[in-house]
């Protein structure tokens, strides 16, 4: 009797695919197409709202607070658990830059966790999701 390993390979691929996916990040500086020299990443807004609804950027935004937050040695670490209510809720994040009201909105429908790190000593900020 001849058996195929293809079904097993497909199951394994689906199981490890999230681990192989590239993390989503906010760029350290604003897109060059914005024409803003030295506009660096300053903060983020993590958004979560019911599927089917639209975001009105001129009104209150559905900002999601971090689930965990801790400070140690001048570094603030914030963690968001993402897509716990998907597909009933949509998850996105806005990258905010110094010197502008413009933002870069990124779909975060495939990530499970986002982390922001803010260092007081060098005023650096980073944000990534896996």
Phi, psi and omega per residue, in radians:
X1 nan 2.254 -3.100
X2 -1.758 2.212 3.112
X3 -1.998 2.632 -3.132
X4 -1.770 2.432 3.081
X5 -1.587 -0.038 -3.102
X6 -1.019 -0.833 3.121
X7 -1.035 -0.678 3.116
X8 -1.154 -0.712 3.128
X9 -1.093 -0.694 3.128
X10 -1.136 -0.748 3.129
X11 -1.097 -0.784 3.131
X12 -1.095 -0.742 3.134
X13 -1.060 -0.772 3.116
X14 -1.148 -0.565 -3.131
X15 -1.246 -0.651 -3.072
X16 -1.721 -0.154 -3.098
X17 -0.959 -0.776 3.125
X18 -1.044 -0.603 3.136
X19 -1.224 -0.485 -3.120
X20 -1.504 -0.269 -3.091
X21 -1.129 2.544 3.087
X22 -1.200 2.397 3.086
X23 -1.204 2.638 3.040
X24 -1.586 2.405 -3.138
X25 -2.438 2.777 2.926
X26 -1.519 2.395 3.080
X27 -1.168 2.618 -3.118
X28 -1.172 -0.483 3.108
X29 -2.261 2.731 -3.140
X30 -1.077 2.654 3.100
X31 -0.945 2.412 -3.107
X32 -1.070 -0.479 3.131
X33 -1.122 -0.285 3.106
X34 -1.360 -0.280 3.127
X35 1.186 0.547 -3.120
X36 -2.005 1.668 3.117
X37 -1.164 2.385 3.069
X38 1.170 0.318 3.058
X39 -1.438 1.787 -3.056
X40 -1.749 2.795 3.128
X41 -1.026 2.243 -3.070
X42 -1.980 -0.688 -3.134
X43 -2.924 -3.101 3.109
X44 -2.394 2.808 2.938
X45 -2.167 2.148 3.054
X46 -1.691 2.223 -3.047
X47 -1.986 2.458 3.060
X48 -2.521 2.212 -3.099
X49 -2.672 2.746 -3.096
X50 -1.045 2.410 3.086
X51 -1.011 2.469 -3.142
X52 1.642 -0.329 3.075
X53 -1.530 2.719 3.097
X54 -1.876 2.609 3.063
X55 -1.570 2.297 3.032
X56 -1.784 1.807 -3.068
X57 -1.142 -0.238 3.125
X58 -1.573 -0.153 -3.129
X59 -1.987 -2.927 3.117
X60 -1.091 2.383 -3.138
X61 -1.703 2.587 3.128
X62 -1.395 1.228 -3.059
X63 -1.376 2.326 -3.127
X64 -1.751 2.175 3.115
X65 -1.278 2.632 3.088
X66 -1.132 2.540 3.110
X67 -1.356 -0.479 3.112
X68 -2.364 2.544 3.114
X69 -2.669 2.307 3.084
X70 -2.619 2.667 3.136
X71 -2.164 2.397 3.109
X72 -2.643 2.135 3.058
X73 1.026 0.638 3.113
X74 1.457 0.162 3.096
X75 -2.060 2.215 3.088
X76 -1.752 2.228 3.114
X77 -2.041 2.210 3.100
X78 -2.162 2.411 -3.093
X79 -2.270 2.316 3.063
X80 -2.012 2.321 2.972
X81 -1.568 2.204 -2.995
X82 -1.953 2.684 3.011
X83 1.055 0.498 3.081
X84 -1.251 -0.422 3.141
X85 -1.906 0.159 -3.139
X86 -1.188 2.584 0.041
X87 -1.561 0.152 3.140
X88 -1.230 -0.403 3.132
X89 -2.170 2.607 3.097
X90 -1.768 2.458 3.128
X91 -2.155 2.292 3.106
X92 -2.537 2.945 2.971
X93 -2.479 2.605 3.116
X94 -1.885 2.237 3.031
X95 -1.595 2.169 -3.090
X96 -1.931 2.387 -3.027
X97 -2.099 2.696 3.136
X98 -1.150 2.542 3.013
X99 1.325 0.210 -3.137
X100 -2.698 2.696 3.023
X101 -1.604 -0.145 3.130
X102 -1.190 2.699 3.113
X103 -2.517 2.793 3.110
X104 -1.918 1.965 -3.119
X105 -1.645 2.264 -3.086
X106 -2.174 2.271 3.059
X107 -1.156 2.367 -3.129
X108 -2.222 0.709 -3.037
X109 -1.289 -0.243 -3.080
X110 -1.926 0.019 -3.060
X111 -1.707 2.731 -3.134
X112 -1.920 -0.394 -3.050
X113 -2.658 2.387 3.051
X114 -2.149 2.531 -3.090
X115 -2.321 2.283 3.036
X116 -1.989 2.386 3.098
X117 -2.218 2.183 3.134
X118 -2.145 2.102 -3.135
X119 -1.851 2.147 -3.100
X120 -1.224 -0.659 -3.037
X121 -1.016 -0.829 -3.107
X122 -1.937 0.152 3.123
X123 0.974 0.578 3.129
X124 -1.593 2.681 3.136
X125 -2.471 2.363 3.062
X126 -2.413 2.698 -3.117
X127 -2.592 2.268 3.078
X128 -2.594 2.722 -3.132
X129 -2.295 2.559 3.066
X130 -2.215 nan nan
